[in-house]
Amino acid sequence: MNQTLSVKFAFGIVFLSVLLALIIGSIFGALDPSILTGSKPGLSTYFAMFVGQGFLAVPIIVFLVRKKYPLFESLRFNPVSKNTILATLLFSLGAMVISDEINILVDMVIPMPDSFLKVEAMMTPDNPLSLVLLIFTVVILAPIGEEILFRGFLQKYLENAWGDITRAILFSSLFFAAIHFNPYWMIQIYFLGVLLGYLAWKTNSVIPCIIFHVTINGTSLLFTSLGDSFESFILWHGHLNPILLVLGIYLFWTGFKHLKTAQVN
């Protein structure tokens, strides 16, 4: 298989994985009566999200197993040091703050469409079981599945095919942002995707990427559930509180510096 076909294959199997996950999730989501009534999503919707995200990495894993490739090595599941984990936490907390300010700046130029308010409404379910499914899906399944797919498989595949780390990170991050099907958050997701790509390359492991992704998704879900009262607490004249922003930049830079000197296993 030549290089061009290899790259096409890598993108193709990732696209197929996302498509199949969407189809499977949609089948279960179609059982939710809220689709017809326009009311708040019910349990079926959250179960559909759970099933869809859970299936995301299955095609890649099946492919690697059938080809008898070493599974953990192929997906960059390499161990990392405690110092790398700590640096990743600092890096991710700082990135979360910076991403929030980017979100505010984007909203000033392109206000959030009303249609996207439904997405935010999904983050605050009324049913306790729906909440459990949402947390497990967004905070656990999504980070693991997406990092296996994009940083563990696609980016590594592109790095080997192209021999250009920067290009591999930028293109895999663009694809990562595109499959979220959310043009309003495209810039923020791409920014985070590039950071995740750097993290995967620098540590040669998806474990820090999963930690980063869990931190971002977990804190975002928490802040959304806290509502307007928390938002008013962290904002200052329509932007993040300068103290919080400076702290975020400091955490980001400190984590980045430690990651630059991290020992790769």
Buried (B, 14 or more C-beta within 10 A) or exposed (E): EEEEEBBEBBBEBBBEBBEBBBEBBEEBBEEBEBBEEEEBBBBBBBBBBBBBBBBBBBBBBEBBEEEEEEEEEBBBBBEBEEEBEEBBBBBBBBBBBBBBBBBEEBEEEEEBEEEEEEEEEBBBBEBEEBBEBBBBBBBBBBBBBBBBBBBBBBBBBBBEBBEEBEEBBBBBBBBBBBBBEEEBBBBBBBBBBBBBBBBBBBBBBBBBBBBBBBBBBBBBBEBBBEEEEEEEEBBEEEBBBEEBBEBBBEBBEBBBEBBEEBEEE
